[in-house]
Structure formats: structure tokens, C-alpha cells
């Protein structure tokens, strides 16, 4: 696996601060495409974490709905 040229946590902080992807790319010395790719990975990671955390609640509600039938 290749060495990361920038920190994903720092990337997230810069995005939340309102920096543009092109500004962040210049700051880290990478292409805008690399930043875009990392942003997609961050979103996928967040979605996965949310789904895993909320999964048991969804399953419990579904089981209750089936029991009510």
C-alpha cells in the first residue's frame, strides 16, 4: 500500500473549515484528484460507521414491526 502524502484527519478539518479542494491540494502538494479521491473515502468511512452504529436500532424496529403484524 502506498505511503500517504497527507493526513486524512487534517484533510477533514480543512474541509470543515471551508477550504476549497484546490487550496488543500496546494497545501499538501498533491493533485486535486488525490484530494477528491480522499474525500470520497472519508464519506464512505463515515457512512459505514453510521450504518454500523444505527444498524441495531433499525433491526430492533423491524423486529417490532413484524411482531405487531
Buried (B, 14 or more C-beta within 10 A) or exposed (E): EEEEEBEEEEBBEBBEEEBEBEEBBEBBEBEBEBBEEBBEEBEEEEEEEEEEEEEEEEEEEEEEEEEEE
